[in-house]
Amino acid sequence: MRQFLVLLAGASLFACSNESPVESEADAGQAATAALAFEGAMATEASARIAHGERLSHILGCKGCHRVNLEGGNMGDFEPPLDGIYASNLTTELPKMDDGELRLLLRKGVHPTRGDMWLMPSGVINRLSEPDMDALIAYLRTVPPSGEPTPPTEIKPAAQAMVDAGALTTSGEQVRQFNATQMDDLGEAREWGRYLTATTCAECHGPALGGSPDFAPNLDIAGAYSNAELRRLLTEGIGKDGRDLGLMSLVGVEHFSYLTDRERDAIIAYVKERAERNIAQ
């Protein structure tokens, strides 16, 4: 169930968020420059780029919903109301697509033959820079076919009720919402941390980190943590004063433990400065 909550957060959080979209002529979902990337994206050797892509598959949570072996499964296994929504068997599905179709699916949440996707966090995936996206695709291309193809998704009555209540949206709608919502620009010194945060923390805390009622707090809460406490949270999943933070503790171990020390420190520097500025205001 806890794996499901991570994905549901990414798929529908903004529908009930306090954040307001801000119109922009630029595509806020795209990185401003190719220089913004996770460490390892600029590797020149193919094997190193593939290893980087595999690391991103952990950070982004691909191996949660699509399972560790990427053979996919019914999301109803995590939460009964989602019965009929399938995380595809990537090992059998991706060979049917060329790189352009796969890129469109990842960035826009649109399948080349099935149309709109559900529960895939394309809002944050679309924020990946081209070097990171290229590495992720390069890794996915190395996974050999295994298992049986998953059935097409069917929105059954329980899931339809969530859609009608605004608690579940398509991945494409999530992309549109994320693209219309800017994260705080704290200047060149925090540009890399902003990029890393936009492609990780924003999945649960919202496209501008404003949080969502009764689910994930505004990341101003980072101001209550020391740098050392945040490092522990983003490595071991242990909250302030040793607390178990539930979903955040899970994400800290299963996703953020794959960050490099420099990446983790850049995220901490960004969220801390953002929190301190907002609290001061």
Backbone bond lengths (Angstrom), bond angles and torsions (degrees), N, CA, C in turn:
res aa  C-N    CA-C-N  psi(-1)  N-CA   C-N-CA  omega(-1)  CA-C   N-CA-C  phi
1 M - - - 1.464 - - 1.518 111.20 -
2 R 1.336 117.44 -37.59 1.456 119.51 -176.22 1.529 110.79 -66.97
3 Q 1.352 117.85 -34.59 1.459 119.93 175.52 1.524 109.33 -62.33
4 F 1.327 117.14 -40.64 1.456 121.13 178.70 1.512 111.39 -59.49
5 L 1.328 116.82 -41.63 1.457 120.05 -177.55 1.516 112.03 -60.73
6 V 1.338 117.32 -36.43 1.453 119.70 177.02 1.514 110.07 -60.50
7 L 1.330 116.50 -46.09 1.450 120.21 -177.02 1.514 111.65 -70.52
8 L 1.319 117.58 -41.84 1.452 119.95 178.86 1.520 110.10 -61.67
9 A 1.325 116.65 -35.64 1.462 120.39 176.79 1.508 110.13 -57.07
10 G 1.326 116.32 -49.42 1.448 119.82 -178.10 1.508 112.48 -67.44
11 A 1.327 117.94 -32.25 1.448 121.33 -174.42 1.520 113.53 -79.35
12 S 1.330 117.95 -30.46 1.461 118.02 -170.01 1.517 114.71 -139.20
13 L 1.303 118.25 1.77 1.462 120.36 -174.05 1.528 111.88 -56.64
14 F 1.331 117.01 -43.59 1.453 118.53 -172.67 1.516 112.33 -67.91
15 A 1.346 116.10 -20.50 1.464 118.96 178.77 1.519 111.60 -62.60
16 C 1.348 117.22 -25.18 1.459 119.70 -179.41 1.525 110.83 -122.01
17 S 1.318 116.34 21.66 1.454 120.98 -179.07 1.515 111.03 -83.91
18 N 1.326 115.52 158.49 1.453 120.89 175.39 1.520 112.31 -81.52
19 E 1.332 117.83 -8.18 1.451 120.80 -175.60 1.514 110.63 -74.16
20 S 1.330 115.65 146.89 1.451 121.68 177.99 1.518 109.53 -110.11
21 P 1.341 118.37 133.15 1.454 119.96 178.32 1.514 111.45 -60.73
22 V 1.309 116.38 144.32 1.453 123.14 176.29 1.508 107.26 -118.54
23 E 1.316 118.43 118.10 1.454 121.10 -177.85 1.520 109.78 -67.88
24 S 1.321 115.41 140.74 1.456 121.20 -179.78 1.508 108.89 -145.03
25 E 1.342 117.53 141.98 1.446 120.52 176.60 1.517 110.86 -71.38
26 A 1.331 116.76 -26.99 1.465 120.88 179.39 1.515 109.94 -84.28
27 D 1.322 116.11 157.89 1.454 120.80 175.54 1.514 108.22 -83.17
28 A 1.333 117.00 101.53 1.461 120.27 -175.76 1.511 112.28 -66.73
29 G 1.333 117.02 -14.98 1.446 119.70 -179.76 1.514 113.78 -81.72
30 Q 1.316 117.44 -10.02 1.446 120.81 -179.22 1.521 109.46 -103.07
31 A 1.323 116.65 143.78 1.459 120.41 175.54 1.517 109.29 -65.83
32 A 1.332 116.58 143.39 1.456 121.56 -176.94 1.520 112.04 -68.68
33 T 1.305 118.10 -28.50 1.455 121.58 -177.31 1.515 109.88 -148.49
34 A 1.340 115.04 146.91 1.458 119.67 -179.72 1.516 111.81 -65.35
35 A 1.334 117.59 -16.26 1.461 120.55 179.98 1.522 111.27 -68.81
36 L 1.311 117.11 -19.31 1.458 121.04 177.83 1.519 108.43 -83.24
37 A 1.313 116.41 114.18 1.458 121.03 -178.48 1.518 109.20 -165.36
38 F 1.316 115.56 160.31 1.455 120.40 172.44 1.528 108.55 -66.85
39 E 1.315 116.26 154.82 1.460 119.90 179.66 1.532 110.28 -61.06
40 G 1.315 116.12 133.26 1.454 121.07 179.66 1.506 113.61 105.92
41 A 1.344 117.50 -13.63 1.461 120.62 -177.07 1.522 112.40 -67.35
42 M 1.324 116.74 -25.86 1.463 120.12 -176.59 1.530 112.40 -92.00
43 A 1.304 117.55 11.41 1.467 120.17 179.78 1.522 110.08 -59.19
44 T 1.320 116.22 142.12 1.466 120.44 -178.14 1.526 112.26 -92.15
45 E 1.313 117.97 -24.65 1.452 120.79 179.71 1.531 110.05 -83.99
46 A 1.319 115.49 137.81 1.460 120.56 -177.53 1.523 111.82 -59.12
47 S 1.324 117.27 -41.14 1.464 120.30 -178.13 1.524 111.37 -62.88
48 A 1.334 116.88 -36.21 1.463 121.07 179.52 1.521 110.66 -70.99
49 R 1.327 117.65 -38.70 1.471 120.33 177.93 1.529 110.23 -65.50
50 I 1.322 116.65 -39.61 1.467 120.48 178.87 1.528 110.06 -64.78
51 A 1.332 116.73 -42.64 1.467 120.02 178.16 1.524 110.49 -62.42
52 H 1.331 116.29 -37.36 1.470 120.27 177.02 1.533 110.16 -64.44
53 G 1.322 116.47 -42.88 1.463 119.91 178.51 1.512 112.59 -61.64
54 E 1.333 116.04 -38.52 1.472 119.03 177.19 1.523 110.66 -64.92
55 R 1.320 116.99 -40.15 1.471 119.73 177.63 1.532 110.05 -61.64
56 L 1.317 116.74 -41.44 1.466 119.64 177.83 1.522 111.40 -63.08
57 S 1.332 117.74 -33.08 1.464 119.96 179.94 1.520 111.06 -63.38
58 H 1.324 117.76 -27.53 1.463 121.44 174.60 1.528 110.54 -78.78
59 I 1.332 117.19 -47.10 1.460 121.16 -177.55 1.526 110.53 -60.63
60 L 1.322 116.92 -40.58 1.462 121.61 -176.81 1.532 112.87 -83.37
61 G 1.321 117.22 -7.94 1.458 120.14 176.08 1.517 115.70 84.34
62 C 1.346 117.99 14.80 1.466 119.93 179.66 1.523 111.74 -57.29
63 K 1.347 115.66 -35.59 1.462 119.84 -174.61 1.524 112.52 -87.26
64 G 1.329 116.02 11.17 1.451 120.25 171.60 1.516 109.74 -90.34
65 C 1.323 116.16 -66.61 1.464 120.32 -176.41 1.527 112.48 -72.11
66 H 1.351 116.39 -37.72 1.461 119.34 179.06 1.520 112.16 -84.73
67 R 1.337 115.29 4.91 1.457 123.97 -179.91 1.536 109.91 71.87
68 V 1.311 114.52 161.51 1.463 120.84 -175.28 1.525 111.53 -59.92
69 N 1.344 116.19 -34.93 1.467 120.15 -179.14 1.523 112.82 -89.14
70 L 1.343 116.79 2.16 1.470 123.95 179.09 1.531 112.84 64.29
71 E 1.335 116.94 18.68 1.457 120.68 178.49 1.525 112.81 -84.94
72 G 1.316 117.67 -1.80 1.450 121.87 173.57 1.514 114.41 71.34
73 G 1.339 114.81 -169.45 1.459 119.74 179.69 1.516 111.10 163.79
74 N 1.311 114.86 176.93 1.455 123.43 -178.25 1.529 109.20 -77.90
75 M 1.329 117.34 125.26 1.456 120.10 179.14 1.525 111.73 -68.14
76 G 1.328 116.08 -16.01 1.448 119.69 173.71 1.522 112.72 -65.00
77 D 1.338 116.63 -17.21 1.465 119.30 175.74 1.521 110.93 -66.61
78 F 1.342 116.29 -26.85 1.460 121.50 178.09 1.526 111.43 -90.08
79 E 1.324 115.71 -38.48 1.466 120.71 -177.54 1.527 108.62 -148.85
80 P 1.333 118.95 115.16 1.459 122.05 -173.67 1.529 116.23 -50.51
81 P 1.356 120.91 -39.26 1.469 118.53 -179.43 1.530 113.95 -60.89
82 L 1.334 117.17 -16.59 1.463 120.33 -179.08 1.522 112.28 -94.07
83 D 1.309 117.17 10.51 1.459 120.62 178.66 1.523 109.98 -55.19
84 G 1.324 115.73 129.96 1.462 120.60 -179.77 1.515 113.27 103.90
85 I 1.340 117.50 -17.24 1.461 121.00 174.76 1.521 107.44 -92.79
86 Y 1.318 116.35 120.90 1.461 120.57 -174.16 1.528 111.51 -109.98
87 A 1.338 114.49 134.31 1.455 120.51 163.43 1.528 104.85 -83.34
88 S 1.308 116.20 117.73 1.462 120.74 -169.91 1.522 113.02 -61.33
89 N 1.316 114.91 153.59 1.459 121.22 167.28 1.531 106.05 -73.13
90 L 1.322 116.42 100.00 1.458 120.19 -175.66 1.522 111.86 -65.71
91 T 1.315 116.59 -27.15 1.462 119.33 -176.05 1.530 111.66 -69.40
92 T 1.329 117.58 -27.44 1.467 120.83 178.77 1.522 112.42 -102.08
93 E 1.342 117.12 -22.77 1.463 120.64 -175.91 1.524 112.64 -84.70
94 L 1.338 117.12 -41.84 1.465 119.86 -173.65 1.522 114.23 -65.02
95 P 1.346 119.56 -33.80 1.468 117.80 177.36 1.525 114.12 -61.37
96 K 1.319 118.05 -16.02 1.463 121.43 178.68 1.525 112.02 -80.23
97 M 1.329 117.40 -12.09 1.465 122.13 -175.08 1.521 110.72 -111.18
98 D 1.344 115.75 146.80 1.454 118.59 168.70 1.521 108.30 -85.25
99 D 1.314 116.79 174.12 1.467 119.55 -174.96 1.518 112.36 -62.87
100 G 1.323 117.77 -33.56 1.463 120.34 178.88 1.514 111.64 -65.33
101 E 1.313 116.80 -42.56 1.467 120.79 178.69 1.519 110.90 -66.82
102 L 1.335 116.28 -40.53 1.461 119.84 178.93 1.521 110.71 -65.14
103 R 1.315 116.58 -40.61 1.469 120.57 179.41 1.529 110.00 -63.64
104 L 1.324 116.90 -41.38 1.465 120.77 178.58 1.521 110.65 -63.74
105 L 1.320 116.73 -41.19 1.465 120.83 178.80 1.525 110.37 -61.66
106 L 1.330 116.68 -47.04 1.458 120.12 -177.46 1.521 111.66 -67.69
107 R 1.320 116.95 -43.55 1.469 119.99 -174.19 1.526 113.17 -80.65
108 K 1.312 117.55 -36.01 1.474 120.76 -172.45 1.516 114.30 -112.85
109 G 1.344 117.12 -6.79 1.456 119.26 178.38 1.510 113.40 70.15
110 V 1.340 116.66 30.86 1.466 121.32 -178.65 1.524 109.52 -123.38
111 H 1.325 116.17 120.50 1.464 122.29 178.53 1.536 108.76 -78.40
112 P 1.341 119.08 141.33 1.467 120.21 -175.89 1.524 114.30 -62.57
113 T 1.322 118.68 -24.46 1.468 120.17 179.74 1.530 113.08 -122.10
114 R 1.327 117.48 -23.24 1.468 120.20 -175.65 1.523 113.71 -99.88
115 G 1.310 117.69 -7.12 1.461 120.17 178.65 1.516 112.92 80.14
116 D 1.341 116.67 -140.67 1.466 122.08 -173.66 1.521 111.83 -61.49
117 M 1.345 114.81 137.73 1.452 121.93 175.89 1.525 109.15 -96.23
118 W 1.315 115.81 160.40 1.459 122.71 177.51 1.528 109.53 -123.65
119 L 1.314 116.69 141.93 1.467 123.99 171.22 1.526 114.73 70.73
120 M 1.324 119.21 3.19 1.456 119.24 175.27 1.527 108.78 -91.58
121 P 1.339 118.81 129.65 1.470 120.88 -173.36 1.531 113.22 -79.40
122 S 1.326 115.10 61.78 1.465 119.12 -177.63 1.526 112.81 -66.99
123 G 1.318 117.59 -19.26 1.470 119.56 177.57 1.513 111.87 -57.92
124 V 1.345 117.33 -45.54 1.462 120.09 178.81 1.525 111.07 -83.91
125 I 1.331 118.31 -35.01 1.460 120.03 179.40 1.526 110.26 -61.54
126 N 1.328 117.01 -36.96 1.465 121.05 179.66 1.524 112.32 -64.93
127 R 1.314 116.88 -17.75 1.464 120.51 178.91 1.527 112.88 -83.50
128 L 1.319 117.22 -4.98 1.459 119.65 177.36 1.524 110.49 -65.50
129 S 1.321 116.26 140.97 1.456 120.93 174.06 1.524 108.76 -72.53
130 E 1.319 116.36 165.79 1.456 119.99 -178.69 1.527 113.18 -60.71
131 P 1.345 120.13 -43.01 1.471 118.15 178.55 1.526 113.16 -59.67
132 D 1.327 117.56 -39.73 1.461 119.84 177.99 1.527 111.23 -68.88
133 M 1.327 116.78 -42.01 1.459 120.16 178.42 1.524 110.57 -62.77
134 D 1.331 116.97 -42.64 1.465 120.54 179.39 1.528 110.81 -60.28
135 A 1.334 116.69 -41.42 1.471 120.58 -179.44 1.527 110.90 -66.94
136 L 1.344 116.81 -41.33 1.465 120.29 179.02 1.524 110.26 -61.44
137 I 1.329 116.69 -45.77 1.461 120.33 179.32 1.523 110.73 -64.63
138 A 1.331 116.94 -40.88 1.463 119.93 178.96 1.523 110.88 -59.28
139 Y 1.329 116.67 -40.70 1.470 119.21 177.91 1.523 110.63 -66.27
140 L 1.328 117.58 -47.19 1.461 120.49 -177.42 1.529 111.39 -59.34
141 R 1.322 116.70 -30.65 1.465 120.43 179.41 1.528 112.48 -70.57
142 T 1.315 117.39 -15.70 1.470 119.61 -178.35 1.521 112.91 -90.23
143 V 1.321 117.83 -10.11 1.473 120.48 -175.42 1.521 109.33 -78.70
144 P 1.328 118.33 120.36 1.472 120.48 -177.57 1.526 111.55 -73.47
145 P 1.327 117.39 150.07 1.469 120.82 177.32 1.523 111.82 -59.43
146 S 1.336 115.24 138.36 1.463 120.43 177.01 1.522 108.58 -158.51
147 G 1.310 115.64 156.58 1.456 120.07 179.03 1.518 112.81 72.01
148 E 1.322 115.44 -173.83 1.456 122.11 -179.12 1.526 110.74 -99.84
149 P 1.340 118.06 146.62 1.469 119.85 175.19 1.526 110.72 -59.08
150 T 1.322 116.06 143.78 1.462 120.23 177.68 1.526 109.76 -82.59
151 P 1.340 117.76 150.40 1.472 120.14 178.29 1.526 110.98 -67.77
152 P 1.323 117.61 160.46 1.468 120.36 172.84 1.523 109.94 -62.71
153 T 1.312 115.95 149.56 1.464 120.73 178.55 1.522 111.35 -67.07
154 E 1.320 114.95 139.76 1.465 122.54 174.62 1.521 108.15 -126.69
155 I 1.333 116.99 122.82 1.462 121.01 177.82 1.530 108.05 -83.19
156 K 1.313 115.32 103.71 1.463 121.35 -178.19 1.530 109.90 -87.10
157 P 1.338 118.16 171.78 1.469 120.57 -174.00 1.525 115.10 -52.69
158 A 1.313 118.72 -41.18 1.467 119.78 -177.60 1.524 111.02 -65.38
159 A 1.331 116.11 -42.13 1.464 119.50 177.99 1.526 110.19 -70.41
160 Q 1.319 117.49 -36.39 1.461 120.61 178.91 1.523 110.71 -62.72
161 A 1.324 116.64 -35.42 1.463 120.02 176.70 1.527 110.65 -62.89
162 M 1.333 117.16 -36.73 1.460 120.85 176.74 1.524 110.46 -66.64
163 V 1.327 116.72 -40.53 1.464 121.11 177.33 1.526 109.75 -61.19
164 D 1.332 116.81 -47.16 1.464 121.98 -178.17 1.523 111.71 -62.46
165 A 1.354 115.99 -31.28 1.467 120.51 -179.55 1.536 112.08 -84.89
166 G 1.330 116.86 -4.10 1.454 120.39 -178.81 1.513 113.92 80.59
167 A 1.329 116.57 12.22 1.460 120.95 -178.80 1.516 112.69 -90.08
168 L 1.335 117.12 -7.56 1.454 121.45 -179.68 1.520 108.29 -143.51
169 T 1.315 116.96 124.86 1.454 121.92 179.83 1.521 109.94 -125.64
170 T 1.311 116.30 164.62 1.461 119.89 176.29 1.527 109.59 -70.69
171 S 1.312 115.15 159.04 1.458 119.82 177.71 1.525 110.63 -65.17
172 G 1.316 116.98 -34.42 1.460 119.80 177.31 1.514 112.58 -63.22
173 E 1.334 116.88 -40.01 1.464 120.12 177.57 1.515 110.23 -65.95
174 Q 1.320 117.14 -37.38 1.457 119.84 177.62 1.525 110.79 -62.25
175 V 1.330 117.43 -40.19 1.474 121.28 178.24 1.522 109.91 -60.28
176 R 1.321 116.89 -45.01 1.466 120.28 179.93 1.530 110.98 -61.27
177 Q 1.312 116.82 -39.59 1.461 120.77 179.72 1.526 111.06 -67.84
178 F 1.307 116.82 -43.24 1.465 120.61 179.30 1.520 111.28 -65.85
179 N 1.327 117.26 -39.62 1.459 120.43 -179.37 1.519 112.27 -65.88
180 A 1.320 116.92 -24.58 1.460 120.95 -177.68 1.523 113.03 -92.20
181 T 1.329 116.95 3.84 1.468 120.74 -173.80 1.522 109.45 -127.28
182 Q 1.318 116.59 117.14 1.466 121.65 -176.39 1.527 111.89 -90.42
183 M 1.313 115.85 140.73 1.460 120.67 169.07 1.515 109.06 -84.95
184 D 1.331 116.65 153.29 1.466 121.09 -178.55 1.520 111.42 -59.22
185 D 1.330 115.78 131.38 1.458 122.29 175.92 1.523 107.79 -93.88
186 L 1.320 116.70 112.52 1.463 121.57 -177.08 1.527 112.32 -102.08
187 G 1.320 115.80 15.10 1.457 119.20 176.56 1.515 113.03 99.05
188 E 1.333 114.67 173.73 1.459 121.13 -173.11 1.523 112.74 -60.37
189 A 1.318 117.38 -35.53 1.476 120.14 -176.69 1.525 112.06 -64.73
190 R 1.321 116.94 -24.26 1.464 120.76 -178.05 1.528 111.87 -111.71
191 E 1.322 117.05 12.31 1.464 120.36 -176.01 1.529 112.16 -63.25
192 W 1.333 116.63 -43.51 1.464 119.48 -179.88 1.523 110.85 -66.69
193 G 1.323 117.40 -43.83 1.459 120.68 177.82 1.515 111.89 -61.21
194 R 1.329 116.23 -36.66 1.466 120.87 177.29 1.524 110.35 -62.68
195 Y 1.322 116.64 -44.05 1.469 120.71 178.64 1.522 111.25 -62.06
196 L 1.310 116.98 -47.80 1.464 120.83 -178.66 1.529 111.13 -62.68
197 T 1.332 115.99 -40.41 1.465 120.47 179.41 1.520 111.06 -67.20
198 A 1.325 116.57 -38.41 1.466 121.93 -178.90 1.517 112.51 -64.73
199 T 1.331 116.49 -25.76 1.459 120.48 -177.64 1.523 112.76 -102.59
200 T 1.317 117.23 5.15 1.467 120.96 179.24 1.531 110.59 -131.46
201 C 1.309 116.25 -76.34 1.469 121.51 -173.51 1.527 112.71 -59.46
202 A 1.343 116.19 -31.52 1.457 119.90 -175.28 1.522 113.09 -64.12
203 E 1.335 117.85 -20.23 1.464 119.20 -178.96 1.520 111.42 -59.35
204 C 1.330 117.63 -40.38 1.463 121.00 -179.74 1.523 112.77 -101.66
205 H 1.333 116.98 -35.87 1.465 120.55 -174.72 1.527 113.09 -88.20
206 G 1.331 116.81 1.55 1.448 120.65 175.78 1.509 113.27 96.06
207 P 1.337 117.16 157.61 1.461 121.71 -173.52 1.513 115.07 -59.80
208 A 1.336 118.55 -24.70 1.462 122.11 175.83 1.524 111.49 -118.44
209 L 1.342 116.41 14.40 1.467 124.10 175.33 1.525 113.24 70.59
210 G 1.345 116.27 19.47 1.448 120.18 -178.71 1.516 114.90 -80.06
211 G 1.328 117.08 -4.09 1.451 120.34 177.09 1.511 113.95 81.43
212 S 1.327 114.39 179.45 1.450 122.11 179.38 1.520 108.49 -144.65
213 P 1.341 118.14 132.26 1.463 120.48 -176.90 1.521 113.06 -54.22
214 D 1.316 115.87 133.87 1.466 123.30 175.20 1.528 113.70 64.74
215 F 1.349 116.60 15.18 1.454 117.26 177.72 1.523 112.33 -133.32
216 A 1.325 117.03 -68.73 1.466 121.16 -178.24 1.524 108.53 -130.39
217 P 1.334 118.40 132.44 1.458 120.46 -176.07 1.528 112.87 -75.61
218 N 1.331 115.30 159.99 1.462 120.52 166.98 1.529 107.43 -56.24
219 L 1.330 117.38 136.06 1.459 119.22 -176.24 1.527 113.00 -74.44
220 D 1.316 117.42 9.08 1.473 119.61 165.31 1.525 110.10 -58.38
221 I 1.329 115.44 -20.85 1.468 119.83 179.71 1.529 111.30 -61.87
222 A 1.318 117.11 -19.27 1.468 120.19 178.63 1.516 111.41 -61.42
223 G 1.342 117.03 -23.12 1.461 120.67 179.07 1.517 112.89 -65.74
224 A 1.326 117.52 -17.88 1.467 121.29 179.69 1.522 112.24 -86.47
225 Y 1.326 117.06 -5.37 1.459 122.47 -177.99 1.524 110.70 -106.66
226 S 1.312 116.20 146.97 1.460 120.87 168.80 1.525 108.12 -80.48
227 N 1.320 116.64 164.64 1.462 119.74 176.66 1.530 111.35 -58.20
228 A 1.319 116.03 -41.55 1.463 120.26 -179.09 1.524 110.83 -63.86
229 E 1.327 117.63 -39.00 1.465 121.22 179.26 1.528 110.95 -66.34
230 L 1.334 116.15 -38.70 1.462 119.26 178.52 1.526 110.97 -69.04
231 R 1.322 117.05 -38.25 1.466 118.94 177.29 1.529 109.98 -60.77
232 R 1.316 116.66 -42.10 1.467 120.49 179.98 1.533 110.57 -64.65
233 L 1.327 116.49 -40.92 1.451 120.66 179.18 1.524 110.88 -63.38
234 L 1.338 116.72 -41.73 1.457 121.66 -175.73 1.529 112.53 -86.65
235 T 1.296 116.84 11.20 1.466 121.59 176.34 1.525 110.91 -126.95
236 E 1.327 115.04 -51.05 1.467 121.00 -175.03 1.529 112.87 -105.75
237 G 1.343 116.90 -8.44 1.461 119.65 -179.77 1.516 113.86 75.11
238 I 1.329 116.80 19.71 1.464 120.79 -177.94 1.531 109.29 -100.69
239 G 1.341 116.15 124.09 1.446 121.11 -177.11 1.523 112.85 -81.34
240 K 1.319 115.25 -178.02 1.461 121.43 179.30 1.523 110.01 -56.95
241 D 1.325 116.22 139.01 1.464 122.47 -179.16 1.530 112.51 60.50
242 G 1.351 116.48 25.29 1.453 120.86 175.97 1.517 114.82 77.65
243 R 1.322 117.15 15.13 1.460 119.75 -175.20 1.533 112.31 -74.41
244 D 1.334 114.90 148.85 1.460 122.43 170.65 1.529 106.57 -87.60
245 L 1.338 116.36 118.29 1.459 120.78 -176.70 1.524 112.75 -98.89
246 G 1.318 116.22 21.29 1.457 120.20 174.95 1.517 111.99 64.48
247 L 1.335 116.36 -117.92 1.458 121.83 -177.51 1.521 111.85 -57.81
248 M 1.342 117.50 -42.13 1.456 120.25 -179.44 1.522 110.70 -63.87
249 S 1.296 118.35 -36.41 1.463 120.87 177.15 1.518 110.98 -65.07
250 L 1.321 116.95 -39.22 1.459 121.32 176.67 1.521 111.12 -62.58
251 V 1.329 116.16 -46.92 1.465 120.82 -178.89 1.529 110.91 -64.81
252 G 1.332 116.18 -37.56 1.460 119.92 179.20 1.509 112.26 -58.27
253 V 1.331 116.25 -39.46 1.469 120.85 -178.44 1.525 111.39 -82.91
254 E 1.334 117.30 -48.87 1.456 120.55 -169.83 1.527 113.91 -84.63
255 H 1.330 117.66 -19.62 1.463 120.46 179.65 1.532 110.91 -114.86
256 F 1.329 116.36 -61.48 1.457 120.30 -168.86 1.525 114.04 -74.51
257 S 1.322 117.77 -14.77 1.462 118.78 176.08 1.527 111.16 -66.81
258 Y 1.319 117.04 -14.87 1.464 121.21 178.27 1.532 112.55 -87.03
259 L 1.326 117.69 -4.66 1.458 120.49 174.53 1.527 109.73 -68.83
260 T 1.337 116.35 150.66 1.462 119.42 170.64 1.526 108.17 -77.78
261 D 1.322 116.31 165.62 1.470 119.81 178.80 1.524 110.87 -60.10
262 R 1.318 117.50 -41.26 1.471 120.68 -179.28 1.521 111.15 -66.37
263 E 1.313 117.24 -40.21 1.465 120.35 178.00 1.520 110.39 -63.46
264 R 1.312 116.08 -45.45 1.464 120.86 -178.99 1.534 110.29 -61.66
265 D 1.323 116.09 -43.87 1.460 119.84 -179.60 1.529 111.76 -67.12
266 A 1.339 117.47 -33.19 1.464 120.32 178.09 1.526 110.98 -68.28
267 I 1.327 116.95 -39.57 1.464 120.72 176.05 1.519 110.40 -63.70
268 I 1.314 116.17 -44.99 1.466 120.79 -179.96 1.524 110.68 -60.98
269 A 1.328 116.97 -44.19 1.459 120.18 -179.57 1.522 110.98 -61.89
270 Y 1.341 116.52 -40.13 1.472 119.46 179.95 1.525 111.65 -67.58
271 V 1.338 117.65 -51.47 1.466 119.11 -175.41 1.527 111.45 -67.74
272 K 1.332 117.02 -31.68 1.470 119.63 178.07 1.525 110.59 -68.66
273 E 1.322 117.49 -46.03 1.466 119.69 -179.33 1.521 110.78 -66.11
274 R 1.327 116.86 -39.41 1.466 120.31 176.76 1.519 110.18 -60.16
275 A 1.330 117.00 -45.99 1.461 121.43 -179.00 1.520 111.37 -63.32
276 E 1.314 116.52 -45.60 1.468 120.37 -178.45 1.521 111.28 -63.66
277 R 1.326 117.06 -39.62 1.465 120.30 178.24 1.526 111.18 -65.95
278 N 1.346 116.62 -45.72 1.458 119.70 -178.48 1.524 111.93 -66.10
279 I 1.335 116.47 -39.59 1.460 119.94 178.82 1.527 110.71 -65.30
280 A 1.323 116.04 -39.78 1.472 120.24 179.10 1.522 111.25 -64.20
281 Q 1.336 115.66 -34.60 1.469 119.33 -179.84 1.524 112.19 -75.84
